[in-house]
Amino acid sequence: MAPSVLSCDLPPSSLVFCPSSSVAMNRLLHLSETQRAILDTAREFCAAEITPHAAQWDRDAHFEPSLVGKLGALGFLGMMIPEAYDGLGLDTTTYLLALEEISAADASVGVLMSVHNSLPVQLLLKYGSEAQKSEFVGPLARGEVLGAFALSEPDAGSDAASMRAQAVRDGDDWILNGTKAWISAGGHAGVILAMARTDAPDARKGGKGIGAFILTPDLPGFTVGKKENKMGLRASETVQLVFDNMRVPGNRLLGDASKGFTYALASLEHGRMGIAAQGLGIARAAYEHSVAYAREREQFGKPIGEFQAIQFKLADMATRINAARALLHATAAAKDRGESVGEYASMCKLFATETAMWVTTQAIQIYGGYGYTTDYPVERLFRDAKVTEIYEGTSEIQRIVIGRAALKK
C-alpha cells in the first residue's frame, strides 16, 4: 500500500503565495498545497527525528538504520515513483524541495534520500523489465529496503569508464569479480545497482561493453569491504563492495548487457540535481545559523549584525542561495516537461555545491573562533559541504560537461 501521510489526497494543486520563516521557501517561490503539506511534514520529521541527533551521529560516525523505514513510511523514499508501485508519483521540483529540507537538518540523511531516489530507483523505472520493477521498486518506495549505486572503483573515479569489475556469462547467470568504492549506504542497502564490464578484457572500448546489474547482499560472493573514515557526512556510511566470484542470476541484468554505462550517465541527471538540493540545504542551514548568531553576538557594545562587514556577508550568502535555488527549480521544471537537461543539471550541481562551500566558509568567519569549534553547528556544515563538490562528478567534471555543451551549440 502506498504511503499516505504525503499522499496527494489534498485539494487540487493551485499556486499560492507561501510566506515562510525559512529561507528555503523564500518569497520568490509559489508552492502548491501538496508542496506545502510535504514541507510541513518534512520539518516536523526533522525536528523530531533528525535535528536532535545530528551532531551526535556525526561525532560517532553513526548511520541510523531506523531512518530508512521512517522515511519510507512518509513517502520520502518513493517521491517520484508512480503510485502503481506504491510511490507518490510527484514531480522533480517537489522532491527537491523535500530533499533540501531534509539536508538542512542533516546532509548525511539527505545523501541517503538523494542516492536512493535518484540512482537505483530511476535506473529501475527507466530501464527495468516489468518483472524487475514489480519485484524491486515497491519495496524501495516503501522503505523496506534501501537502494545504493555502485559505479566508482578504487582506480576509477572521474574516469568511471575505466572500471575493471568484470561480469562473465556462465549459463543463464553472470559471475562478477571486482571491487566498488565510495558506495553510500552500501553496507545497509538491500538493492544495489552495480556496473561491471561485460566485454572481454582485450576488447574494452571506454564506456561500451558495460552492464548494469541488480544486486542484493544475499548473493554468494558479495561482501562489504572497507568503511571510509570521512571528514564530513560522517553519519552517511561509505564503503567498498567486493565481488568474489559472485553469482548473479540472469534476470538481474538491467536492459542491454552493453549499455549499462549509458544508463548510468543518463541517471546522473537526477543524482546531480539531488546533490544540488543537498548543497542548498547545507548552505541554507549555515546562513540561518549565521543570521541568528549575528543578532545575538555582541562586540564593541552592539550585535555584530549591525556592522556592515557582517551585513555584506549575509547579503552575499542569501543572494547566492536564492540564485542557486532558482536555477535548480527551473531545471527541474524543464526536466518534468521532458526536455534534455544534462548540461543544466551540471550547472545546478556546480553552482549549488560551490555555493555551499562558500557560504559555510563565510559562516565560520562570522562565528569567528567559535565557528572553529564543535560546539556550534557551522563547523559540521563546513565539513559536510566539501564533499558535495566531489561526489557524483567533481566541479571540474561539471565544467567539462558544460563547456563541451556550449561548444556544440
GITA-V598729 format. One record per pair of residues at least 24 apart in sequence whose C-alpha atoms are under 8 Angstrom apart, sorted by sequence separation. I is the first residue (numbers start at 0). J is the second residue. D is the distance in whole Angstrom. If there is no record, write none. Layout:
# GITA-V598729
I_J_D + I_J_D
This chain:
# GITA-V598729
9_33_6 + 190_214_6 + 191_215_6 + 220_244_6 + 221_245_6 + 289_313_8 + 323_347_7 + 153_178_7 + 190_215_5 + 219_244_8 + 220_245_4 + 356_381_7 + 359_384_7 + 7_33_6 + 120_146_7 + 152_178_6 + 153_179_7 + 189_215_6 + 190_216_8 + 219_245_5 + 220_246_7 + 119_146_6 + 152_179_4 + 153_180_6 + 188_215_8 + 189_216_6 + 218_245_7 + 219_246_6 + 286_313_7 + 323_350_6 + 324_351_8 + 5_33_8 + 119_147_6 + 151_179_6 + 152_180_5 + 188_216_8 + 218_246_7 + 323_351_5 + 356_384_5 + 118_147_7 + 119_148_6 + 150_179_7 + 151_180_6 + 152_181_8 + 166_195_6 + 218_247_7 + 355_384_6 + 356_385_6 + 115_145_7 + 118_148_6 + 149_179_6 + 150_180_8 + 151_181_7 + 164_194_8 + 165_195_5 + 166_196_6 + 167_197_6 + 286_316_7 + 5_36_7 + 115_146_5 + 149_180_7 + 151_182_8 + 164_195_5 + 165_196_5 + 166_197_5 + 286_317_7 + 320_351_7 + 323_354_8 + 5_37_6 + 114_146_7 + 115_147_6 + 163_195_7 + 164_196_6 + 165_197_6 + 352_384_7 + 114_147_7 + 149_182_6 + 162_195_7 + 163_196_7 + 214_247_7 + 114_148_7 + 148_182_7 + 162_196_7 + 320_354_7 + 5_40_8 + 147_182_7 + 148_183_8 + 319_354_6 + 352_387_6 + 353_388_6 + 76_112_6 + 147_183_7 + 352_388_5 + 75_112_7 + 79_116_7 + 147_184_7 + 186_223_6 + 214_251_7 + 283_320_7 + 78_116_7 + 147_185_6 + 185_223_7 + 213_251_5 + 282_320_7 + 76_115_7 + 77_116_7 + 145_184_8 + 212_251_6 + 213_252_6 + 349_388_7 + 76_116_6 + 80_120_8 + 212_252_5 + 213_253_7 + 348_388_8 + 147_188_6 + 211_252_6 + 212_253_6 + 279_320_7 + 145_187_7 + 146_188_5 + 147_189_8 + 149_191_7 + 210_252_7 + 211_253_5 + 316_358_6 + 145_188_5 + 146_189_6 + 147_190_6 + 148_191_6 + 149_192_6 + 150_193_6 + 210_253_7 + 211_254_8 + 80_124_8 + 144_188_7 + 145_189_5 + 146_190_5 + 147_191_5 + 148_192_5 + 149_193_4 + 150_194_6 + 161_205_6 + 166_210_8 + 279_323_7 + 144_189_5 + 145_190_6 + 146_191_6 + 147_192_6 + 148_193_6 + 149_194_6 + 160_205_5 + 161_206_8 + 210_255_7 + 211_256_7 + 279_324_7 + 316_361_8 + 349_394_6 + 144_190_7 + 146_192_8 + 160_206_5 + 181_227_8 + 210_256_4 + 348_394_8 + 209_256_7 + 210_257_5 + 211_258_8 + 84_132_8 + 208_256_7 + 209_257_5 + 210_258_6 + 211_259_4 + 276_324_8 + 349_397_6 + 84_133_7 + 208_257_4 + 209_258_6 + 210_259_4 + 211_260_7 + 312_361_7 + 348_397_8 + 349_398_8 + 186_236_7 + 207_257_6 + 208_258_7 + 209_259_5 + 210_260_7 + 53_104_8 + 86_137_7 + 184_235_7 + 185_236_7 + 186_237_8 + 207_258_7 + 208_259_8 + 209_260_6 + 211_262_8 + 276_327_8 + 346_397_7 + 53_105_6 + 84_136_6 + 85_137_6 + 183_235_7 + 184_236_5 + 185_237_7 + 186_238_7 + 275_327_7 + 345_397_5 + 346_398_8 + 84_137_5 + 183_236_6 + 184_237_6 + 185_238_6 + 207_260_7 + 345_398_8 + 50_104_6 + 86_140_5 + 183_237_5 + 184_238_7 + 185_239_7 + 206_260_6 + 49_104_7 + 50_105_7 + 85_140_6 + 86_141_7 + 135_190_8 + 182_237_5 + 183_238_7 + 185_240_7 + 206_261_7 + 272_327_7 + 345_400_7 + 346_401_7 + 41_97_6 + 45_101_7 + 49_105_7 + 80_136_8 + 84_140_7 + 85_141_7 + 181_237_6 + 182_238_5 + 309_365_7 + 345_401_7 + 181_238_6 + 182_239_6 + 38_96_7 + 42_100_7 + 180_238_6 + 181_239_6 + 182_240_7 + 342_400_6 + 343_401_8 + 34_93_6 + 38_97_6 + 41_100_7 + 42_101_8 + 45_104_6 + 180_239_4 + 197_256_7 + 198_257_8 + 272_331_8 + 342_401_5 + 37_97_7 + 41_101_7 + 80_140_7 + 179_239_5 + 180_240_7 + 197_257_7 + 178_239_7 + 179_240_5 + 34_96_8 + 38_100_7 + 77_139_7 + 78_140_8 + 178_240_6 + 179_241_6 + 342_404_7 + 76_139_7 + 77_140_4 + 178_241_5 + 76_140_5 + 77_141_7 + 177_241_6 + 178_242_6 + 76_141_7 + 176_241_8 + 177_242_5 + 194_259_6 + 74_140_7 + 76_142_6 + 176_242_5 + 177_243_7 + 194_260_7 + 74_141_7 + 175_242_6 + 176_243_5 + 4_72_8 + 5_73_6 + 6_74_8 + 71_139_8 + 175_243_7 + 176_244_5 + 2_71_8 + 4_73_6 + 5_74_6 + 71_140_6 + 72_141_6 + 114_183_8 + 175_244_5 + 176_245_7 + 2_72_6 + 3_73_7 + 4_74_7 + 71_141_5 + 72_142_7 + 122_192_8 + 174_244_6 + 175_245_5 + 2_73_6 + 3_74_8 + 71_142_4 + 119_190_8 + 174_245_5 + 175_246_7 + 2_74_5 + 70_142_7 + 71_143_7 + 111_183_7 + 119_191_7 + 173_245_8 + 174_246_5 + 175_247_7 + 268_340_7 + 272_344_6 + 275_347_6 + 279_351_6 + 282_354_7 + 286_358_7 + 293_365_7 + 1_74_8 + 68_141_7 + 69_142_7 + 110_183_8 + 111_184_7 + 119_192_6 + 173_246_6 + 174_247_6 + 268_341_6 + 271_344_6 + 272_345_8 + 275_348_4 + 278_351_6 + 279_352_7 + 282_355_4 + 285_358_7 + 286_359_8 + 289_362_6 + 68_142_5 + 172_246_7 + 173_247_5 + 271_345_7 + 274_348_6 + 275_349_8 + 278_352_5 + 281_355_6 + 282_356_8 + 285_359_6 + 288_362_8 + 292_366_7 + 67_142_6 + 68_143_6 + 172_247_6 + 173_248_6 + 269_344_8 + 272_347_6 + 275_350_8 + 276_351_7 + 279_354_8 + 23_99_8 + 67_143_8 + 172_248_5 + 173_249_6 + 268_344_6 + 271_347_7 + 272_348_6 + 275_351_5 + 278_354_8 + 279_355_6 + 282_358_6 + 286_362_7 + 289_365_7 + 23_100_8 + 67_144_8 + 171_248_7 + 172_249_4 + 268_345_8 + 271_348_5 + 275_352_6 + 278_355_5 + 282_359_6 + 285_362_6 + 289_366_7 + 67_145_7 + 171_249_5 + 274_352_8 + 281_359_8 + 7_87_8 + 1_82_7 + 6_87_6 + 5_87_8 + 1_84_8 + 2_85_7 + 1_85_4 + 2_86_7 + 0_85_6 + 1_86_6 + 2_87_7 + 1_87_7 + 288_376_8 + 288_377_7 + 285_376_8 + 285_377_6 + 285_380_7 + 284_380_8 + 282_380_8 + 281_380_6 + 160_260_7 + 281_383_8 + 282_384_8 + 281_384_7 + 278_384_7 + 278_387_6 + 277_387_8 + 275_387_8 + 274_387_7 + 274_391_8 + 131_250_8 + 131_251_8 + 271_391_6 + 270_391_7 + 271_392_8 + 64_187_8 + 111_235_7 + 267_391_7 + 107_232_5 + 110_235_7 + 128_253_8 + 106_232_7 + 107_233_7 + 108_234_8 + 127_253_6 + 128_254_7 + 107_234_5 + 108_235_7 + 126_253_6 + 127_254_6 + 107_235_5 + 126_254_6 + 123_253_8 + 126_262_8 + 2_141_7 + 1_141_7 + 122_262_7 + 122_263_7 + 122_266_6 + 118_263_8 + 121_266_7 + 118_266_6 + 121_269_8 + 231_379_7 + 117_266_7 + 118_267_7 + 117_267_8 + 232_382_7 + 118_269_7 + 231_382_5 + 232_383_5 + 117_269_5 + 118_270_6 + 230_382_6 + 231_383_4 + 117_270_5 + 230_383_8 + 231_384_8 + 231_385_8 + 231_386_7 + 114_270_7 + 117_273_7 + 113_270_7 + 114_273_8 + 113_273_5 + 113_274_7 + 110_274_7 + 113_277_8 + 110_277_7 + 109_277_6 + 63_234_8 + 106_277_6 + 61_233_7 + 62_234_5 + 60_233_5 + 61_234_5 + 62_235_6 + 59_233_8 + 60_234_5 + 61_235_7 + 62_236_6 + 102_276_8 + 103_277_8 + 106_280_7 + 57_232_7 + 58_233_8 + 59_234_8 + 60_235_8 + 61_236_8 + 98_273_7 + 102_277_5 + 106_281_7 + 57_233_5 + 60_236_8 + 102_278_8 + 103_279_8 + 104_280_8 + 105_281_8 + 56_233_8 + 57_234_5 + 95_272_8 + 99_276_5 + 102_279_8 + 103_280_4 + 56_234_5 + 95_273_7 + 98_276_6 + 99_277_5 + 102_280_5 + 103_281_5 + 98_277_7 + 99_278_8 + 101_280_7 + 102_281_6 + 103_282_8 + 96_276_8 + 99_279_6 + 100_280_6 + 103_283_7 + 104_284_7 + 95_276_6 + 99_280_5 + 103_284_5 + 98_280_8 + 157_392_7 + 92_328_6 + 157_393_7 + 92_331_5 + 157_396_7 + 91_331_6 + 92_332_7 + 91_332_7 + 91_334_8 + 91_335_7 + 90_335_7 + 23_280_8 + 23_283_7 + 22_283_7 + 22_287_8 + 107_383_8 + 106_383_7 + 25_321_8 + 54_376_8 + 57_379_8 + 54_379_8
